[in-house]
Amino acid sequence: MEINLISDTVTRPSKEMLAVMMQAKVGDDVFGDDPTVNELQDKVAVLFGMEAALFFPSGTMANQVAIKLHTQPGDKLYCDKWAHVYNFEGGGAAFNSGVTCSLIDGDRGMFTASQLEKALTPKDNIHFALSSLVCIENTTNKGGGACWDFEELKKIRQVCDKNELAYHLDGARLFNALVVNKETPEQYGVLFDTISICLSKGLGAPVGSLLIGTKKDMDKALRIRKLFGGGMRQAGYLASAAIYALDNNVQRLKEDHTRAKELSDALVLCNVVHRVEPVETNIVIFYLNEGEDELKFIQEMKNNNILLIGMGEGKLRFVTHLDYTKAMHDNCLATIHTLHR
């Protein structure tokens, strides 16, 4: 029995989701004629209390379109040093939009409004790149699934308003944060100019993310999506899976969070492990003791049919998800308990 904890992107559609997909009404979405895609976009826009949404094949594309939407070549965006838009999107901000990233030294992928203010450069000084955009990631991937404090997000919004900066949320795992903190999508819809959400992680859809914002911005985003090659034809089969995921798989994220915490507790007791990051959602990041070989540890886990990855900087990562069953969990905990040297 292989236990794949590399990411929550490894999930596969359930029988129920597949049945819904096969019954989807479809059309050509490039022409705006796919009824199921339109239903999904309207559903998500209403959910977040925003004007419009646009379906994308990936979260990376949704984020990159948002950056392009809010900036011009030569501009500057601000994000945490661990932000996904900077670390894990192939240099897309530079390649696609010609912008530079000003990295803020936050804590577990999260910075404060005060740190942002200190990092800002004056717009009237021609020696500096023009400040245009602030990007937030919630939950933070490299920060171990950490959730931003909503009050701090509101303070950052005030800094953005004061300095005429657009405010984008990379909400790849936003629903994990919503479930943990008992927040609502509408709260975030009021706060941000654009939001990207991913349906193919903990929610279990096979493909798909959405970008949400004003009608004017989504009309512009549609053109940029075309430019990036993101138009899909009978995408309703995928959109129907996303609708099923939103209707059925949000509250069950609590199970992933509980199992992640139990993995963390087991790792804390393992004497080859130096430190485990605090666990809030479904990501467990831990570090081995000095002298322990990371690759050897990963291989040892693989020999026990447990897959995980390294994220660089000594970080090893487990990610729980809906295909990670109780039997798998019990097996994984038992294996961790045998890792004492």
N, C-alpha and C positions, 0 to 999 in steps of 0.2 A: 504494500500500500504506500504509494508515493504521497508525501505531505509537502505541498508546494506553498511555502510562505515567503517566496521572493517578493510578491506584490499582491495587492488586491485587484490587479488588472488580469490575473490569471483565471478569474471566474468564468464559467461557461453557462449559457442560458439553461434554465430549468425546463422540464417538460412543459410546464404551464406557460412559461414565457415563449417557448418555441411554438406552442399551439396558437398563441395570440399573434405571433409574427406571421404564421402561415395564413391567417385570416385577414391580414391587413388590407385595407383599400389603398391602392397606390396610383401614382401618376408621375409625371416628369417634374421633379422638384426644381430643376434649373429654370423652368417656366413658371414656377410657383403653383403647379397643378397637382401636387401630391397632397391629398386630403389629410393623411395621417401625420405627415410632417407639419402641416399647418395647424392641426389639432394640438400637437406637442408644443409648438412654438407659442400658441395662444395660451395653453395651459400653464406653461412656465412663466410667461409674462404676467399673467394674473396672479400666480403663486407668489411672485416677488413684488407685486404691486407696481410693475414697471410697464412701459408702453409696448415694448416689442421684444421678441427673441428670435435668434437665428441658429439653426442647427448646423453643426460642424462634424467632420469625421474624427477630429481629435481635439483634446484640450490644448495642446501646443498651438494648433492653428488658431483656435479661438483667442488665446492670449496674444499671439502674434498679430492677429487682425486688430485687436484692441489697442495694442501699442501703435500700430500704423495709423489707426483711427485718431489717436490723440496727439500725435507728434509729427514733426517734419524732420527731414534729414539734417543732422547737425544738432538736434535737440538732446536733452538729457532727461533720463528717468531715474527715480530714486527707488531703491528696494533694499531689502536686507541682503547681507553678504551670502546667505544660504538660500536665497529665493530661487524658485524653480525657473522663473523667466530668465535668470542670469546663468544658472548652473547647468540646467538640464534641457535646454531648448536649442542646442546646437549653435549658439551664437546668433540666433535668429533676430534679436533686437538690432544688432549691428548689420547683419546681412539684408534683412527685409526692410528695415526702416531707417538705417543709417544713424541710429542714435547710440549714445554712450550711456553706460550705467554707473551711477554714483552709488557705491555700496555702503550701507550703514551697518556698523558693528553692533548688532542687536543681541538678544539673548534667545537662543533656541529658535532663531528665524524671525524674531519679533523685535521691533524697535519702538521707541516712544515718540510722542509728538515733539518733545524737547530735543531729542536726537535729530529728528528731521529738520527742525528749525535751525539747528546749529550747522547742519550739512548744506543748507540752501546757499546758493550763490546769487548775487544780485543780478536781476534781469537787465539792468541798464548798463552793465559792464560788458563791453563787446569781447573781452578776453575770455569770458566763460561761455561754455555751451548754454543754450537757452533752456532753463528749467521748465518742463512741460507736464510731467506725469509722475504720480506716485503709485507703485504697485505693491499690493499686500497679498500674502498667501495664507489662506486659512482652510484647513489646518496646515501647519508647516511640515513638509515632507522630511527635509533633512534635520529639522528640529524635533523629530520624533512624534509627529502627530499632535503637537502642542496647539492649543486654542488661544486666539487673541482675546484680550479683555475688551469687551464691547465699548466700555467707557473710553478706553484709550483710542479705539478706532474713531470715536466721535471727536476726540481732541485732534486727531490727525486730519479729520475732515475740516476742522476749523482752520488748521494751518494751510490746507489746500485752498480753501476759499480766500483766505487772506492773501495768498501769493498767486492766485489764478492758476492753480495746478489741477489737472484732471486726476481722478481717483479711480483706480481699477482694482478689482478684487479677483485674484486667481483663486476661485472657490472649488478647486478640484475635489477636495474632501470637505466641502462646506457642510454637507448634511451630517457628517460626523460631529462637527462642532455644534450644530443646531440641536442635535439630540442630547449631547452632553450638557450643554448650558441652558437647555430649555428656551432657546431663542427661536425667532420666527424668520422665515424668508423675507417678510415685509420689512422687518427692521433693517435688513441689509439693503433692500431695494431703495429705501429712503436715503441711505447713506452714500452709496457709490454711484458713480457715473455709468460704469459698466461692470458687469459680473460675468465670469465664466464659471460654469458648473459642469462636472463630468458625471456621466451616467454609467460608465464602464468600469468603475472601481468598486467600492463597497456596495453599490446599488445593483450590480450584477448584469447590466446590459452588455451586449457584446461589443458595441461600437457607439461612440457619440458623446458630444459635449454641446453645450449651448452658450451663446453670448447674449446677454440681456442688457437693454438700455433704452434710450429714447427711440421713437420711430425714426427720427432724422438720422441718428447715429447708426441704427440697424440698416437703413437704406444704403448708407455709405459703406457699412460693413459688408453688405451683400456684394457690392462692386469689388471690394478688396478680396473677399472670399473667391470670387471669380478669377481675379488676378492671380491668386495663390493656387488656383487649380482645385478649389475645395467644393465645387458644385457636384452634386450627386443626382442621379436620375430617379429610379424608383426606390427612394430612400425610406419610404413608409414602412418597409419591413423592419428597418432598424429603429425608426421612430416609435413603432408599436412596442418594441422591447423596452424602449426608454420610458414610455407611458406606463407599462406594466411595472417597471422598476420603481417609479415614483409612487405608484399606487400601493405597492405591496412590500417594498424592501427598505423603507426608511427606518421605521421603528426597530426592526430587527438588528440594526447596527449596534444596539446595546449588547447583543451577544458577542459581537466581535470585540467590543471594548472590554467586556468581562474576561474573555479568554486572553486578550493581550496583557491584562493586569496579572492574570495568573501565570503567564509565561514570565513576566517580569519578576514576580515573586520567586519563581523557581531559579531564575538566573542569578538573583541576588545571593542565593544560598550556594551557588556553584563556585568552587574556589579557583577556577581558572578565569573567572570573570572579575575584572577590576571594578567596573562601574556600569550601572544601568540608568539611562535617562528616565526621568519621571514619565509615567504612562497616563495619558488622558483619554486617548481614543484607541485606534487599532494598530498603531505602529510602535514597535519595541526596538529601541536602539541601545546597543550595549558595546562595551569595550573589553578586550581581553587584558590580562595581566601582561606587564612588560616581559618580553622574552617568549611569549606564546605566539605561535605562527598562525596568522589569520587564515591563510589558504589551507593549511593543514586542518584547522578547526572546521572550516567549511566542508572540506572533503570528508572529515570524520562524520559530520552530520549527514552528508550525502550518502555515506556508507550505511547509515541508519534510515535511509529513504526520506530524509528531511532536507528540503532545499531552502537556502537563505542566500543573501548577497552581502557583499561589502560595499560601502558607500564612499570609501576614501577617508582619510584622516583618522583611521583606526575604528571607524564606525561599522558595526555589523547590524543587520536589520532583519527582524521578523515582521510580517504584516498579516494580520488575521483577516478573514473574509468569509463570505457565505458558503463557500465550498469546503471550508475547513470544519469538519464535523467533530462531534464530541469524541468519537472513537479516535480520530486523528489527534485531537487535543490531548487525550489521555496518553496516547503513545508518545507524543512529543514531550510531555512533562516527564514521563518515565525515563526517556532518553537523556534529558537534561540532568536528571538526578544521578545518572551513571557517569557524568563527565568529571567527577572529582579525580584529581591526579593522585 
